[in-house]
Amino acid sequence: MNFAIPRNNNSEMVLYIWKIIELPSISLSDLLYELSFELFLFSPNGANQFIQKVIDNNFLIEIPNNMFKLSNNLEQKLKNWHIKRKAQILKKIESSKKETQEIDNFDKNNLNKFNTLLKAFLDKGTINRAVTVSDSAFNIIKFDPKGKIIKAEVKGSKDAPYNIEISINDKFIKHNCHDFQTNRAENKKFCKHLAKLFLLLKKKNEKSASFFLESITNEINNWDFLS
């Protein structure tokens, strides 16, 4: 969620404040105290000026007992924000559970051929980082056991996606993320992108994914890990 302070937009500023104070209504003196001495958004004089502006613009509405609440429009925006925020939190929780389950399954299935082969290419913690990469970040362009080639793209921190190419015939793995280039390639280890790619390929066809890993393992000294 975006919690940047919208200082140049008074209606969004009021909404920002209500996201924090989480009160149905508030007195002007309490609002002044919150803005100046709890949230440190304004000086007391600046807070007074801001409060008067948002009241004049009907962003805050007076109700009985000298209390003030959000306008109907801002109140609806706040409700929509809560709905969206709740959905994102639930999605994050579900994603976290899925990641934990993937790690547990990987750790427990030590006798599984695929897991055994993949673990040979992982440094400590790589699988933990791999499961945090979204499945949707990958575009598997080619997964061809007969042609003995894999090509994929993965969204990273840069605008352009990272490229992955694996060729059994030519015995190379080519990938251009920073971690692979600087830390992994020299020691013939996988970064989180390569580990995640094989976890995805396992879902498509575990036998074929294992075939690629086994082909690399059997002639590892003849393989080039290229950046």
N, C-alpha and C positions, 0 to 999 in steps of 0.2 A: 504494500500500500504506500502511496505517496504522502509523506508527512512534511514536505517542504512548506515553509511558512509563506502564505500568499499575501505579502504585505501590500501589494499594489491593487488588491481587489477586496473591497470591504465586505461584500456578501460572502466570498469564499473565506475571508478571515474570520467572520462570525462562525461559519460552519466549522472551520478548523478548531476554534476555541471550544465549541460544543462537543466535538469529538473527544476532547480531552477532559472537560469538566463533567460531562455525562449527567447533567441535571435537567429536569423538565422545565424548571424556571429558577430565577435567581433575582435577588434584590440588586439595585444599582451599587450599593456600598460593597456588597459581597463580590460583585463582578469587578468592580474597581480594584479590590484587594487581590482577586485572582490574577488579573491582568498584570498588576504591578509587582506583587510580592510573592506570588506562587509560580506564575509562568514567566515572569520577567520579560514580557512582550513590550511593555510601554513604561515610561515614567508615569507617576500619578497624574501629572498634567496632560500627558499624551493620552493616557487611558480615558480621562474625562472627555477629551476632544473626540476620540474614536467612538466612545459610547454615544455621545450626542449625535454624531454623524449617522451611525447605524440606526438610531431611533428615528431620526429625521427621514431616513430612506426606507423606513418600515421593514428593516431587516429584523429588528426586535420589536415586539408588540407588548404593550402594557396590559396586564391582567389584574384582577382584584388583589388587594393587600399590598399594593406598590411593588408587585413582582413583574418580571419581564420574561418572555419566552420567545422562541424562534418564530418567525413568520411561517405561515402555512407552507409556503413554497420551500423554505429552507428546512422545515421540519420533514417534509417529504424527501428532500435530498438526503437528509441525515438517515432516514429509515432505509433508503435505497443503498446508502453506503454501508450500513450495518449488514444488510442482506448480502451484499457483494463480499464484504470482509469475512462474514461467517462462512460463505462458500469457499473462499480462498483458504481459510484456516482449516476447514474440513478436508480440502484437497491436499493441503500440506501434511496433515496428520495421516491421511490415507497413503500418500506418497512415502512418508517416513516408515509406516508399517510395512509397505511393500519392499522398501530398501532393506529393512531389518530382516525380513523373511528371506530375501535373496541371499544376503550374507550368511544367515543361519544355514540355509540349504546348501550353499557352497561349502561351508566349513564342515558340515556333518557328512556330506556324501564323499568321503575320502576315497572310497573304492570305485567311484564312478570314473570311467576312462577319460571322459572329457575334462572333468575337474582336475584329475591328476596331471593331464597334459597342460592345461592352462596354468596351473599353479607353478609350473616350472619356469614360466615367463613373468611371474609377478614378484615384485618386491613387497615387503610388509606394508599393508595399508592400501595397496593399489586397488584391490577389489572393493574396499569401502568407498573409495573415491569413484570407482567405475559405476557403482549402482546409483550414484547421485546424478549421473548424466541422463538426461531425459531420452526415452526411446525415440521421441519425435524429433530429436536433434539429428538423427541419422537418416541419410538417404543412401540405401544400399543399391548401387547402380548395377553391380554384377556379382552374382554368387554362383560360380560355374565350376563344380567339381570336375566335370569332364574336360573343360578347357584349362582347369587348374589355375583359376584366377579369381581374385576378389577385388572389386573396386567400390569405394564408398566415399561419401562426404559427411562431415559432421560439423554442425554449428558450434563455434567456440566464442571466445571473447572478442574476436576481430569481426569486421564486417563480412569479409569473404570466408567461406567455410574451409575447414581443413580437409585435405585430401588423404585418402588411404588407398594404397595399391599393394596387393600381395600376389606374387607369381611363383608357383611351384616350379615351372619350367625354367625360369630365369633365376630362381632362388634369391628373391629379394622381397623385403618389406619396405615400403616407402611411405613416410608420413611426415607431416610438417608442423606439428604442434611444438611449442617451445620445450615442454618437458621431455618429449621424445628426442628432440634434437640435441638437447644439452645434457640430459641425465640418463636416458634409457638406451638409445641406439648403440652407444659404444659398448655397453655390457650385454647387448642382445636381450633386453627386457622390454615388456609392454608398458605403455603408459595407460592411463585410465580409458582413453578413447579406444585403443586396440582391445583392451580387456572387455569393455562394454560391447564392442562390435562382435566379439566371439560369443558373448552371452546372448546377443540378439540372433546370431546365426544358429546357435544351439536351438533356439525356439523354432526356427525355420526347419532345420534338419540337423539333429545332433550328430548323426553318423557322418555327414559331410563336413560339419564343423570340426569334428575330431580328426577326420582325414587330413585337413589342412594343418592342424596343430601337430599331428604325428609326422607329417612330411617335413615340417620345419625341424622338429625335434631330432629326427633320425639323421639329418645331415646338417645340423646346426653350424658346424665349422665351415661349411661351404656357403652359408647364407650371408647376404649383406643386409644390414639394417640401415637404410638410407634416409636422410632427412631432406 
